[in-house]
Amino acid sequence: MEVFISTIKRINPIYIYINTILFFFPGVWLSVLKWEKLLKIQDINVPFKQLYLYYLIGTFFNNFLPSTVGGDISRVIYLKRATNKITEITASIIMERFMGLLALIFLGLLSVMFNISFVLRFPIIAYIILLLISLVIAVYLLSGNHAVKKYFDNLKFLTPFWKKITGLFEVLYKYREHKKVLISTFIISIFFVMSGVLATYLYFYQ
């Protein structure tokens, strides 16, 4: 405990201010911009300022709830009050996270290409990237491949669960018709991930 307190005392507040101004609020702005684009595809038009507020509330809940799921749930709850389109809202948040995951994998693969020796020393990094790629492929197949869907439909023990998420996957499939939006949200996600990396570097720099 003493080590923790002494570490906190050595922190220079200026770095926290710089990170907040240069990376945190602009990072939230990028995320909300991406979310707004994905919501419009589902015919949900909410003022940017309101979405920004919901995102900040979600970020607050992320400090107390596991992972980022708690914040995402709070966004669904708050936006549902304004639109009552829970499936479409959930789909937009899933797609937002999915594009962020794609950007993370893309940057991870780039870093691996430029630092093969580091990966050879820590092969678990390659395994993690392969796992993430497998996850992306699985989501892609489940959200639009009719052969895969038919296979799950035939598994009787999954019927109750599968019926609940089939509607969600059908809404997600709608995004495939908007490739320009997907490309733009992917690019935004790359800038968002890079800003997070720079913010983390600045924290450790001190």
KEROLUM-465487 format. One record per residue: residue number from 1; chain; y, x, z of N, C-alpha, C, CB in turn. Coordinates in nm, 3 decimals, decimal comma. Last residue first. Glycine has a CB too. Layout:
BEGIN
REC_NUM_A_Y_X_Z_Y_X_Z_Y_X_Z_Y_X_Z .
...
***
This chain:
BEGIN
REC_206_A_0,955_0,615_-1,796_1,032_0,651_-1,676_0,945_0,719_-1,573_1,098_0,528_-1,615 .
REC_205_A_0,762_0,552_-1,975_0,846_0,668_-2,001_0,921_0,713_-1,878_0,944_0,638_-2,111 .
REC_204_A_0,650_0,314_-1,915_0,579_0,433_-1,870_0,662_0,559_-1,888_0,449_0,446_-1,945 .
REC_203_A_0,840_0,141_-2,034_0,808_0,129_-1,892_0,745_0,257_-1,839_0,714_0,011_-1,869 .
REC_202_A_0,828_0,223_-2,300_0,952_0,244_-2,225_0,928_0,233_-2,075_1,058_0,144_-2,269 .
REC_201_A_0,572_0,137_-2,369_0,605_0,280_-2,374_0,729_0,309_-2,290_0,627_0,325_-2,519 .
REC_200_A_0,609_-0,138_-2,350_0,515_-0,072_-2,260_0,543_0,078_-2,253_0,370_-0,097_-2,304 .
REC_199_A_0,790_-0,173_-2,563_0,830_-0,210_-2,426_0,740_-0,141_-2,324_0,824_-0,363_-2,407 .
REC_198_A_0,634_-0,095_-2,780_0,755_-0,018_-2,747_0,800_-0,047_-2,605_0,868_-0,050_-2,845 .
REC_197_A_0,440_-0,300_-2,771_0,400_-0,160_-2,758_0,519_-0,074_-2,716_0,341_-0,107_-2,891 .
REC_196_A_0,601_-0,524_-2,819_0,527_-0,512_-2,693_0,484_-0,370_-2,666_0,406_-0,603_-2,693 .
REC_195_A_0,685_-0,471_-3,076_0,786_-0,475_-2,970_0,720_-0,464_-2,832_0,869_-0,606_-2,979 .
REC_194_A_0,440_-0,494_-3,208_0,508_-0,363_-3,204_0,614_-0,359_-3,095_0,571_-0,331_-3,340 .
REC_193_A_0,396_-0,767_-3,181_0,303_-0,673_-3,118_0,368_-0,535_-3,105_0,172_-0,662_-3,200 .
REC_192_A_0,615_-0,863_-3,335_0,601_-0,900_-3,194_0,510_-0,801_-3,121_0,545_-1,042_-3,181 .
REC_191_A_0,563_-0,764_-3,589_0,685_-0,719_-3,519_0,675_-0,749_-3,370_0,809_-0,788_-3,579 .
REC_190_A_0,326_-0,910_-3,634_0,324_-0,764_-3,635_0,445_-0,709_-3,561_0,321_-0,710_-3,781 .
REC_189_A_0,420_-1,172_-3,632_0,327_-1,129_-3,527_0,320_-0,977_-3,519_0,188_-1,187_-3,552 .
REC_188_A_0,565_-1,178_-3,869_0,635_-1,195_-3,741_0,549_-1,144_-3,626_0,672_-1,342_-3,717 .
REC_187_A_0,347_-1,157_-4,044_0,448_-1,049_-4,040_0,527_-1,056_-3,910_0,545_-1,060_-4,161 .
REC_186_A_0,224_-1,404_-3,989_0,150_-1,278_-3,968_0,248_-1,161_-3,957_0,050_-1,253_-4,083 .
REC_185_A_0,415_-1,581_-4,071_0,383_-1,577_-3,928_0,304_-1,451_-3,893_0,304_-1,702_-3,887 .
REC_184_A_0,408_-1,528_-4,348_0,531_-1,503_-4,272_0,504_-1,495_-4,122_0,635_-1,613_-4,301 .
REC_183_A_0,146_-1,608_-4,409_0,187_-1,469_-4,432_0,311_-1,436_-4,350_0,216_-1,445_-4,582 .
REC_182_A_0,159_-1,878_-4,343_0,064_-1,791_-4,273_0,102_-1,645_-4,289_-0,079_-1,815_-4,324 .
REC_181_A_0,346_-1,967_-4,529_0,378_-1,976_-4,386_0,286_-1,884_-4,306_0,365_-2,121_-4,335 .
REC_180_A_0,201_-1,923_-4,762_0,329_-1,854_-4,742_0,368_-1,854_-4,595_0,439_-1,919_-4,827 .
REC_179_A_-0,021_-2,097_-4,737_-0,041_-1,951_-4,730_0,088_-1,875_-4,705_-0,105_-1,901_-4,859 .
REC_178_A_-0,110_-2,369_-4,666_0,026_-2,316_-4,651_0,020_-2,164_-4,633_0,099_-2,383_-4,529 .
REC_177_A_-0,363_-2,458_-4,652_-0,286_-2,503_-4,767_-0,143_-2,447_-4,766_-0,281_-2,656_-4,770 .
REC_176_A_-0,461_-2,381_-4,412_-0,505_-2,306_-4,530_-0,425_-2,342_-4,654_-0,652_-2,330_-4,555 .
REC_175_A_-0,381_-2,565_-4,225_-0,300_-2,445_-4,241_-0,338_-2,364_-4,364_-0,312_-2,358_-4,118 .
REC_174_A_-0,579_-2,755_-4,213_-0,457_-2,789_-4,286_-0,371_-2,666_-4,313_-0,376_-2,892_-4,209 .
REC_173_A_-0,763_-2,667_-4,034_-0,790_-2,643_-4,176_-0,667_-2,671_-4,262_-0,907_-2,731_-4,223 .
REC_172_A_-0,673_-2,769_-3,795_-0,654_-2,626_-3,822_-0,671_-2,596_-3,971_-0,753_-2,543_-3,739 .
REC_171_A_-0,767_-3,030_-3,824_-0,622_-3,007_-3,819_-0,591_-2,860_-3,850_-0,564_-3,047_-3,681 .
REC_170_A_-1,037_-2,977_-3,810_-0,983_-3,040_-3,931_-0,832_-3,023_-3,939_-1,020_-3,189_-3,934 .
REC_169_A_-1,060_-2,877_-3,553_-1,085_-2,787_-3,664_-1,031_-2,844_-3,796_-1,234_-2,758_-3,677 .
REC_168_A_-1,009_-3,115_-3,412_-0,920_-3,000_-3,397_-0,937_-2,904_-3,514_-0,947_-2,927_-3,264 .
REC_167_A_-1,227_-3,272_-3,482_-1,092_-3,315_-3,519_-0,993_-3,201_-3,512_-1,046_-3,428_-3,429 .
REC_166_A_-1,432_-3,123_-3,358_-1,429_-3,138_-3,504_-1,289_-3,178_-3,553_-1,532_-3,243_-3,549 .
REC_165_A_-1,438_-3,129_-3,086_-1,357_-3,023_-3,147_-1,351_-3,033_-3,299_-1,413_-2,889_-3,108 .
REC_164_A_-1,593_-3,350_-3,025_-1,461_-3,337_-2,964_-1,375_-3,234_-3,034_-1,474_-3,301_-2,818 .
REC_163_A_-1,832_-3,306_-3,154_-1,748_-3,417_-3,198_-1,606_-3,405_-3,144_-1,809_-3,551_-3,155 .
REC_162_A_-1,940_-3,097_-3,004_-1,896_-3,073_-3,140_-1,803_-3,182_-3,190_-2,014_-3,060_-3,232 .
REC_161_A_-2,020_-3,215_-2,763_-1,916_-3,113_-2,763_-1,855_-3,098_-2,902_-1,971_-2,979_-2,714 .
REC_160_A_-2,220_-3,395_-2,852_-2,104_-3,442_-2,772_-1,988_-3,343_-2,776_-2,147_-3,465_-2,627 .
REC_159_A_-2,394_-3,213_-3,014_-2,322_-3,328_-3,070_-2,202_-3,373_-2,985_-2,417_-3,443_-3,087 .
REC_158_A_-2,560_-3,018_-2,932_-2,418_-2,984_-2,938_-2,331_-3,103_-2,980_-2,396_-2,868_-3,034 .
REC_157_A_-2,811_-3,115_-2,955_-2,765_-3,088_-2,819_-2,617_-3,050_-2,814_-2,847_-2,977_-2,758 .
REC_156_A_-2,844_-3,134_-3,235_-2,826_-3,255_-3,155_-2,767_-3,227_-3,017_-2,957_-3,325_-3,139 .
REC_155_A_-2,728_-2,985_-3,498_-2,776_-2,943_-3,366_-2,745_-3,054_-3,266_-2,709_-2,807_-3,322 .
REC_154_A_-2,604_-3,075_-3,723_-2,747_-3,101_-3,710_-2,805_-3,058_-3,576_-2,821_-3,031_-3,820 .
REC_153_A_-2,347_-2,979_-3,705_-2,367_-3,123_-3,696_-2,513_-3,158_-3,672_-2,317_-3,192_-3,823 .
REC_152_A_-2,385_-2,712_-3,758_-2,358_-2,752_-3,620_-2,375_-2,902_-3,600_-2,217_-2,710_-3,580 .
REC_151_A_-2,424_-2,736_-4,037_-2,529_-2,677_-3,952_-2,510_-2,718_-3,807_-2,528_-2,522_-3,964 .
REC_150_A_-2,183_-2,836_-4,123_-2,303_-2,920_-4,137_-2,416_-2,869_-4,049_-2,348_-2,925_-4,284 .
REC_149_A_-2,020_-2,613_-4,074_-1,996_-2,738_-4,003_-2,119_-2,828_-4,007_-1,876_-2,812_-4,064 .
REC_148_A_-2,124_-2,435_-4,260_-2,134_-2,404_-4,118_-2,117_-2,530_-4,035_-2,029_-2,299_-4,077 .
REC_147_A_-2,052_-2,573_-4,491_-2,192_-2,542_-4,467_-2,217_-2,513_-4,319_-2,237_-2,423_-4,553 .
REC_146_A_-1,775_-2,580_-4,480_-1,848_-2,705_-4,462_-1,996_-2,682_-4,437_-1,831_-2,793_-4,585 .
REC_145_A_-1,547_-2,387_-4,325_-1,668_-2,377_-4,403_-1,757_-2,498_-4,378_-1,743_-2,248_-4,370 .
REC_144_A_-1,328_-2,407_-4,154_-1,317_-2,453_-4,291_-1,442_-2,449_-4,375_-1,218_-2,376_-4,357 .
REC_143_A_-1,354_-2,318_-3,895_-1,239_-2,403_-3,925_-1,235_-2,453_-4,068_-1,113_-2,330_-3,894 .
REC_142_A_-1,571_-2,148_-3,885_-1,580_-2,277_-3,816_-1,469_-2,372_-3,857_-1,577_-2,255_-3,667 .
REC_141_A_-1,474_-1,926_-4,028_-1,588_-2,004_-4,078_-1,593_-2,143_-4,016_-1,718_-1,930_-4,052 .
REC_140_A_-1,266_-1,839_-3,859_-1,239_-1,874_-4,000_-1,350_-1,963_-4,056_-1,226_-1,745_-4,086 .
REC_139_A_-1,404_-1,779_-3,626_-1,304_-1,888_-3,625_-1,275_-1,935_-3,767_-1,173_-1,841_-3,556 .
REC_138_A_-1,560_-1,563_-3,724_-1,624_-1,683_-3,669_-1,528_-1,802_-3,669_-1,674_-1,656_-3,527 .
REC_137_A_-1,364_-1,376_-3,794_-1,452_-1,430_-3,897_-1,517_-1,560_-3,850_-1,561_-1,327_-3,934 .
REC_136_A_-1,259_-1,323_-3,537_-1,173_-1,378_-3,643_-1,258_-1,443_-3,752_-1,083_-1,268_-3,704 .
REC_135_A_-1,483_-1,209_-3,415_-1,425_-1,333_-3,362_-1,339_-1,401_-3,466_-1,341_-1,304_-3,236 .
REC_134_A_-1,513_-0,978_-3,564_-1,620_-1,078_-3,565_-1,569_-1,213_-3,516_-1,739_-1,032_-3,478 .
REC_133_A_-1,281_-0,846_-3,486_-1,297_-0,885_-3,626_-1,404_-0,993_-3,640_-1,334_-0,764_-3,712 .
REC_132_A_-1,343_-0,803_-3,217_-1,229_-0,888_-3,252_-1,238_-0,936_-3,397_-1,098_-0,812_-3,230 .
REC_131_A_-1,559_-0,627_-3,245_-1,578_-0,755_-3,178_-1,467_-0,852_-3,213_-1,583_-0,735_-3,026 .
REC_130_A_-1,435_-0,411_-3,367_-1,540_-0,483_-3,440_-1,565_-0,620_-3,379_-1,670_-0,401_-3,441 .
REC_129_A_-1,268_-0,334_-3,154_-1,209_-0,379_-3,281_-1,310_-0,458_-3,363_-1,157_-0,258_-3,362 .
REC_128_A_-1,464_-0,259_-2,968_-1,372_-0,368_-2,936_-1,310_-0,424_-3,064_-1,261_-0,320_-2,839 .
REC_127_A_-1,583_-0,042_-3,099_-1,663_-0,161_-3,067_-1,574_-0,282_-3,039_-1,754_-0,133_-2,947 .
REC_126_A_-1,372_0,139_-3,106_-1,424_0,086_-3,232_-1,505_-0,041_-3,209_-1,511_0,192_-3,303 .
REC_125_A_-1,354_0,185_-2,830_-1,239_0,128_-2,902_-1,284_0,066_-3,034_-1,131_0,238_-2,928 .
REC_124_A_-1,584_0,315_-2,764_-1,571_0,175_-2,720_-1,454_0,107_-2,790_-1,553_0,168_-2,567 .
REC_123_A_-1,565_0,581_-2,834_-1,619_0,486_-2,933_-1,608_0,340_-2,893_-1,763_0,518_-2,958 .
REC_122_A_-1,372_0,815_-2,780_-1,384_0,689_-2,706_-1,435_0,580_-2,802_-1,247_0,647_-2,642 .
REC_121_A_-1,392_1,019_-2,963_-1,407_1,052_-2,820_-1,427_0,929_-2,735_-1,285_1,129_-2,770 .
REC_120_A_-1,344_0,883_-3,195_-1,474_0,948_-3,180_-1,499_0,987_-3,034_-1,482_1,072_-3,270 .
REC_119_A_-1,079_0,810_-3,156_-1,181_0,704_-3,156_-1,320_0,764_-3,137_-1,176_0,624_-3,287 .
REC_118_A_-0,956_1,059_-3,184_-0,945_0,987_-3,057_-1,053_0,880_-3,046_-0,805_0,923_-3,042 .
REC_117_A_-1,010_1,120_-3,451_-1,065_1,205_-3,345_-1,062_1,136_-3,210_-0,987_1,336_-3,338 .
REC_116_A_-0,861_0,934_-3,598_-1,007_0,923_-3,595_-1,066_1,003_-3,479_-1,066_0,971_-3,728 .
REC_115_A_-0,592_0,830_-3,635_-0,635_0,905_-3,516_-0,786_0,892_-3,497_-0,559_0,856_-3,390 .
REC_114_A_-0,531_0,673_-3,847_-0,447_0,791_-3,827_-0,488_0,875_-3,707_-0,304_0,748_-3,811 .
REC_113_A_-0,718_0,469_-3,827_-0,714_0,550_-3,949_-0,637_0,679_-3,929_-0,653_0,470_-4,063 .
REC_112_A_-0,643_0,354_-3,584_-0,773_0,422_-3,595_-0,774_0,515_-3,716_-0,888_0,319_-3,606 .
REC_111_A_-0,401_0,237_-3,653_-0,401_0,346_-3,555_-0,531_0,424_-3,560_-0,378_0,291_-3,414 .
REC_110_A_-0,497_0,041_-3,830_-0,405_0,145_-3,877_-0,405_0,265_-3,783_-0,263_0,089_-3,891 .
REC_109_A_-0,648_-0,115_-3,654_-0,715_-0,046_-3,763_-0,628_0,066_-3,820_-0,753_-0,145_-3,874 .
REC_108_A_-0,437_-0,213_-3,494_-0,543_-0,132_-3,435_-0,618_-0,052_-3,540_-0,640_-0,220_-3,359 .
REC_107_A_-0,294_-0,364_-3,673_-0,230_-0,245_-3,618_-0,333_-0,152_-3,554_-0,123_-0,283_-3,516 .
REC_106_A_-0,495_-0,563_-3,716_-0,437_-0,486_-3,827_-0,375_-0,356_-3,777_-0,331_-0,570_-3,900 .
REC_105_A_-0,533_-0,667_-3,460_-0,644_-0,600_-3,528_-0,592_-0,511_-3,640_-0,744_-0,703_-3,584 .
REC_104_A_-0,278_-0,778_-3,421_-0,328_-0,676_-3,329_-0,442_-0,597_-3,393_-0,376_-0,741_-3,198 .
REC_103_A_-0,272_-0,968_-3,624_-0,174_-0,859_-3,625_-0,220_-0,744_-3,536_-0,037_-0,909_-3,578 .
REC_102_A_-0,478_-1,137_-3,534_-0,488_-1,069_-3,664_-0,394_-0,949_-3,671_-0,457_-1,168_-3,777 .
REC_101_A_-0,362_-1,226_-3,295_-0,486_-1,148_-3,291_-0,506_-1,071_-3,421_-0,606_-1,239_-3,264 .
REC_100_A_-0,149_-1,374_-3,398_-0,122_-1,259_-3,312_-0,242_-1,167_-3,303_-0,081_-1,306_-3,173 .
REC_99_A_-0,291_-1,571_-3,526_-0,212_-1,479_-3,607_-0,174_-1,354_-3,528_-0,086_-1,549_-3,660 .
REC_98_A_-0,401_-1,693_-3,297_-0,489_-1,636_-3,397_-0,413_-1,536_-3,485_-0,551_-1,747_-3,483 .
REC_97_A_-0,181_-1,794_-3,168_-0,257_-1,689_-3,102_-0,347_-1,616_-3,203_-0,342_-1,747_-2,989 .
REC_96_A_-0,114_-1,987_-3,363_-0,016_-1,884_-3,323_-0,087_-1,766_-3,259_0,088_-1,943_-3,225 .
REC_95_A_-0,341_-2,145_-3,365_-0,308_-2,067_-3,484_-0,207_-1,957_-3,453_-0,254_-2,159_-3,594 .
REC_94_A_-0,318_-2,256_-3,109_-0,436_-2,176_-3,144_-0,407_-2,088_-3,264_-0,557_-2,268_-3,173 .
REC_93_A_-0,078_-2,392_-3,143_-0,084_-2,283_-3,045_-0,205_-2,194_-3,072_-0,091_-2,340_-2,901 .
REC_92_A_-0,150_-2,580_-3,336_-0,040_-2,486_-3,363_-0,044_-2,367_-3,269_0,095_-2,557_-3,351 .
REC_91_A_-0,352_-2,723_-3,203_-0,385_-2,647_-3,324_-0,277_-2,543_-3,354_-0,402_-2,741_-3,443 .
REC_90_A_-0,202_-2,846_-3,003_-0,307_-2,750_-2,966_-0,343_-2,662_-3,085_-0,432_-2,824_-2,916 .
REC_89_A_-0,048_-3,016_-3,164_0,017_-2,914_-3,081_-0,083_-2,805_-3,044_0,076_-2,978_-2,952 .
REC_88_A_-0,247_-3,179_-3,275_-0,165_-3,097_-3,363_-0,095_-2,984_-3,285_-0,060_-3,184_-3,435 .
REC_87_A_-0,343_-3,303_-3,041_-0,433_-3,225_-3,127_-0,355_-3,130_-3,216_-0,520_-3,318_-3,213 .
REC_86_A_-0,115_-3,435_-2,935_-0,180_-3,328_-2,859_-0,271_-3,242_-2,946_-0,259_-3,388_-2,746 .
REC_85_A_0,145_-3,570_-2,989_0,048_-3,524_-3,088_-0,029_-3,406_-3,031_0,120_-3,483_-3,222 .
REC_84_A_0,370_-3,656_-2,849_0,243_-3,727_-2,829_0,141_-3,694_-2,939_0,268_-3,879_-2,825 .
REC_83_A_0,629_-3,552_-2,839_0,572_-3,587_-2,969_0,444_-3,671_-2,959_0,542_-3,462_-3,047 .
REC_82_A_0,714_-3,506_-2,579_0,816_-3,530_-2,681_0,757_-3,582_-2,811_0,892_-3,402_-2,708 .
REC_81_A_0,489_-3,463_-2,431_0,582_-3,566_-2,385_0,684_-3,603_-2,493_0,654_-3,519_-2,259 .
REC_80_A_0,383_-3,244_-2,559_0,316_-3,374_-2,575_0,408_-3,488_-2,532_0,184_-3,378_-2,494 .
REC_79_A_0,531_-3,035_-2,463_0,559_-3,081_-2,599_0,493_-3,216_-2,626_0,512_-2,978_-2,701 .
REC_78_A_0,420_-3,010_-2,203_0,563_-3,039_-2,220_0,592_-3,094_-2,360_0,646_-2,913_-2,195 .
REC_77_A_0,145_-2,959_-2,261_0,185_-3,071_-2,176_0,331_-3,109_-2,200_0,165_-3,035_-2,027 .
REC_76_A_0,153_-2,727_-2,418_0,093_-2,849_-2,471_0,143_-2,970_-2,393_-0,060_-2,841_-2,465 .
REC_75_A_0,265_-2,550_-2,235_0,337_-2,582_-2,358_0,285_-2,710_-2,421_0,325_-2,466_-2,458 .
REC_74_A_0,064_-2,538_-2,045_0,193_-2,595_-2,007_0,275_-2,631_-2,130_0,271_-2,498_-1,917 .
REC_73_A_-0,130_-2,408_-2,195_-0,155_-2,546_-2,150_-0,024_-2,613_-2,111_-0,253_-2,548_-2,031 .
REC_72_A_-0,011_-2,159_-2,221_-0,035_-2,240_-2,340_-0,058_-2,386_-2,304_-0,155_-2,185_-2,418 .
REC_71_A_-0,015_-2,069_-1,958_0,113_-2,091_-2,024_0,099_-2,178_-2,148_0,175_-1,960_-2,062 .
REC_70_A_-0,294_-2,050_-1,920_-0,213_-2,139_-1,837_-0,079_-2,171_-1,900_-0,190_-2,076_-1,702 .
REC_69_A_-0,370_-1,853_-2,103_-0,416_-1,990_-2,122_-0,329_-2,088_-2,043_-0,562_-2,004_-2,080 .
REC_68_A_-0,331_-1,592_-2,076_-0,216_-1,668_-2,127_-0,249_-1,815_-2,144_-0,168_-1,609_-2,260 .
REC_67_A_-0,492_-1,513_-1,767_-0,460_-1,476_-1,905_-0,332_-1,549_-1,950_-0,578_-1,510_-1,999 .
REC_66_A_-0,464_-1,757_-1,507_-0,544_-1,659_-1,580_-0,500_-1,640_-1,724_-0,689_-1,699_-1,578 .
REC_65_A_-0,132_-1,790_-1,358_-0,258_-1,846_-1,407_-0,331_-1,743_-1,492_-0,232_-1,976_-1,488 .
REC_64_A_0,101_-1,658_-1,299_0,022_-1,709_-1,186_-0,115_-1,762_-1,229_0,098_-1,819_-1,116 .
REC_63_A_0,233_-1,585_-1,526_0,235_-1,491_-1,414_0,142_-1,532_-1,301_0,376_-1,478_-1,361 .
REC_62_A_0,226_-1,801_-1,692_0,133_-1,692_-1,720_0,127_-1,590_-1,607_0,171_-1,622_-1,849 .
REC_61_A_0,442_-1,953_-1,614_0,310_-1,991_-1,563_0,206_-1,881_-1,589_0,264_-2,122_-1,628 .
REC_60_A_0,640_-1,819_-1,767_0,647_-1,821_-1,620_0,509_-1,852_-1,560_0,751_-1,925_-1,571 .
REC_59_A_0,561_-1,883_-2,024_0,559_-1,743_-1,982_0,563_-1,732_-1,830_0,676_-1,666_-2,044 .
REC_58_A_0,615_-2,158_-2,021_0,478_-2,111_-2,035_0,463_-1,967_-1,991_0,433_-2,126_-2,179 .
REC_57_A_0,892_-2,144_-2,007_0,819_-2,208_-1,898_0,673_-2,162_-1,900_0,828_-2,363_-1,909 .
REC_56_A_0,942_-2,026_-2,255_0,979_-1,954_-2,132_0,906_-2,011_-2,011_1,131_-1,960_-2,110 .
REC_55_A_0,854_-2,232_-2,420_0,786_-2,103_-2,424_0,817_-2,021_-2,299_0,826_-2,024_-2,550 .
REC_54_A_1,037_-2,433_-2,365_0,895_-2,455_-2,335_0,819_-2,324_-2,330_0,833_-2,548_-2,440 .
REC_53_A_1,269_-2,305_-2,466_1,260_-2,339_-2,324_1,113_-2,360_-2,283_1,342_-2,467_-2,293 .
REC_52_A_1,203_-2,295_-2,735_1,229_-2,170_-2,663_1,216_-2,194_-2,512_1,370_-2,114_-2,697 .
REC_51_A_1,198_-2,564_-2,797_1,075_-2,487_-2,805_1,087_-2,356_-2,727_1,038_-2,459_-2,951 .
REC_50_A_1,472_-2,618_-2,768_1,375_-2,685_-2,681_1,242_-2,610_-2,680_1,355_-2,830_-2,727 .
REC_49_A_1,582_-2,462_-2,972_1,622_-2,438_-2,833_1,522_-2,499_-2,735_1,762_-2,495_-2,808 .
REC_48_A_1,476_-2,581_-3,202_1,435_-2,445_-3,165_1,465_-2,417_-3,018_1,505_-2,341_-3,254 .
REC_47_A_1,373_-2,923_-3,190_1,478_-2,821_-3,191_1,430_-2,687_-3,137_1,598_-2,869_-3,110 .
REC_46_A_1,082_-3,014_-3,373_1,147_-3,008_-3,241_1,254_-2,900_-3,247_1,042_-2,979_-3,126 .
REC_45_A_0,872_-3,174_-3,566_1,004_-3,112_-3,576_1,077_-3,125_-3,444_1,086_-3,177_-3,691 .
REC_44_A_0,569_-3,178_-3,696_0,632_-3,182_-3,564_0,762_-3,103_-3,573_0,536_-3,122_-3,453 .
REC_43_A_0,395_-3,161_-3,913_0,499_-3,266_-3,910_0,555_-3,287_-3,769_0,442_-3,397_-3,962 .
REC_42_A_0,246_-2,937_-3,917_0,182_-3,055_-3,857_0,282_-3,170_-3,842_0,123_-3,019_-3,720 .
REC_41_A_0,428_-2,759_-4,012_0,316_-2,793_-4,100_0,244_-2,918_-4,050_0,217_-2,675_-4,110 .
REC_40_A_0,584_-2,726_-3,786_0,639_-2,804_-3,898_0,530_-2,843_-3,997_0,748_-2,724_-3,970 .
REC_39_A_0,432_-2,554_-3,628_0,448_-2,694_-3,588_0,497_-2,781_-3,704_0,545_-2,705_-3,471 .
REC_38_A_0,466_-2,312_-3,758_0,332_-2,371_-3,753_0,338_-2,518_-3,713_0,244_-2,294_-3,655 .
REC_37_A_0,738_-2,264_-3,715_0,687_-2,272_-3,851_0,552_-2,343_-3,854_0,675_-2,132_-3,913 .
REC_36_A_0,740_-2,249_-3,433_0,816_-2,354_-3,501_0,765_-2,374_-3,644_0,966_-2,320_-3,502 .
REC_35_A_0,594_-2,014_-3,387_0,542_-2,143_-3,341_0,609_-2,259_-3,413_0,561_-2,157_-3,189 .
REC_34_A_0,772_-1,822_-3,490_0,639_-1,838_-3,548_0,580_-1,975_-3,512_0,545_-1,725_-3,499 .
REC_33_A_0,984_-1,860_-3,313_1,005_-1,875_-3,458_0,873_-1,898_-3,529_1,076_-1,750_-3,515 .
REC_32_A_0,860_-1,794_-3,075_0,903_-1,932_-3,095_0,929_-1,958_-3,243_1,030_-1,961_-3,013 .
REC_31_A_0,820_-1,520_-3,116_0,706_-1,609_-3,093_0,742_-1,754_-3,118_0,654_-1,593_-2,951 .
REC_30_A_1,083_-1,428_-3,141_0,991_-1,412_-3,252_0,872_-1,508_-3,238_0,941_-1,268_-3,260 .
REC_29_A_1,179_-1,492_-2,882_1,242_-1,551_-3,001_1,149_-1,543_-3,121_1,375_-1,481_-3,032 .
REC_28_A_1,023_-1,321_-2,729_1,005_-1,466_-2,715_1,064_-1,537_-2,836_1,071_-1,517_-2,584 .
REC_27_A_1,137_-1,082_-2,816_0,995_-1,108_-2,839_0,963_-1,256_-2,828_0,911_-1,030_-2,741 .
REC_26_A_1,402_-1,104_-2,724_1,377_-1,104_-2,869_1,230_-1,132_-2,903_1,419_-0,970_-2,930 .
REC_25_A_1,331_-1,097_-2,444_1,392_-1,216_-2,503_1,381_-1,217_-2,656_1,537_-1,226_-2,462 .
REC_24_A_1,199_-0,829_-2,437_1,142_-0,953_-2,384_1,199_-1,077_-2,454_1,167_-0,963_-2,234 .
REC_23_A_1,354_-0,622_-2,573_1,219_-0,657_-2,613_1,172_-0,794_-2,564_1,125_-0,553_-2,563 .
REC_22_A_1,618_-0,580_-2,491_1,577_-0,533_-2,623_1,443_-0,589_-2,669_1,571_-0,385_-2,622 .
REC_21_A_1,637_-0,699_-2,234_1,735_-0,730_-2,338_1,683_-0,697_-2,478_1,864_-0,655_-2,311 .
REC_20_A_1,417_-0,596_-2,094_1,441_-0,740_-2,097_1,531_-0,778_-2,214_1,504_-0,787_-1,965 .
REC_19_A_1,446_-0,320_-2,126_1,328_-0,388_-2,178_1,350_-0,537_-2,193_1,208_-0,362_-2,088 .
REC_18_A_1,687_-0,283_-1,989_1,678_-0,250_-2,131_1,560_-0,323_-2,194_1,665_-0,098_-2,151 .
REC_17_A_1,612_-0,359_-1,729_1,718_-0,431_-1,799_1,709_-0,409_-1,950_1,855_-0,388_-1,748 .
REC_16_A_1,419_-0,164_-1,677_1,381_-0,306_-1,673_1,484_-0,389_-1,750_1,369_-0,355_-1,527 .
REC_15_A_1,570_0,065_-1,686_1,463_0,048_-1,785_1,417_-0,098_-1,792_1,344_0,139_-1,752 .
REC_14_A_1,734_0,035_-1,467_1,795_0,033_-1,599_1,691_0,011_-1,708_1,870_0,162_-1,624 .
REC_13_A_1,588_0,071_-1,234_1,616_-0,066_-1,281_1,671_-0,072_-1,423_1,713_-0,132_-1,188 .
REC_12_A_1,333_0,296_-1,205_1,475_0,290_-1,241_1,504_0,151_-1,299_1,512_0,403_-1,343 .
REC_11_A_1,111_0,326_-0,939_1,141_0,262_-1,067_1,291_0,254_-1,090_1,078_0,121_-1,073 .
REC_10_A_1,062_0,414_-0,688_1,100_0,515_-0,787_1,136_0,455_-0,922_0,988_0,614_-0,805 .
REC_9_A_0,979_0,192_-0,548_1,109_0,248_-0,515_1,158_0,348_-0,620_1,104_0,314_-0,379 .
REC_8_A_0,723_0,161_-0,652_0,824_0,059_-0,681_0,965_0,115_-0,656_0,801_-0,068_-0,595 .
REC_7_A_0,600_0,381_-0,532_0,610_0,374_-0,678_0,718_0,275_-0,720_0,475_0,335_-0,740 .
REC_6_A_0,609_0,311_-0,263_0,684_0,429_-0,305_0,702_0,432_-0,457_0,612_0,556_-0,259 .
REC_5_A_0,438_0,088_-0,271_0,579_0,071_-0,233_0,663_0,189_-0,281_0,592_0,056_-0,081 .
REC_4_A_0,195_0,213_-0,342_0,252_0,107_-0,426_0,401_0,091_-0,397_0,179_-0,027_-0,402 .
REC_3_A_0,155_0,383_-0,128_0,172_0,440_-0,262_0,238_0,340_-0,355_0,036_0,486_-0,319 .
REC_2_A_0,120_0,197_0,073_0,234_0,287_0,081_0,263_0,349_-0,056_0,210_0,396_0,185 .
REC_1_A_-0,120_0,083_0,000_0,000_0,000_0,000_0,125_0,087_0,000_0,000_-0,094_0,121 .
***
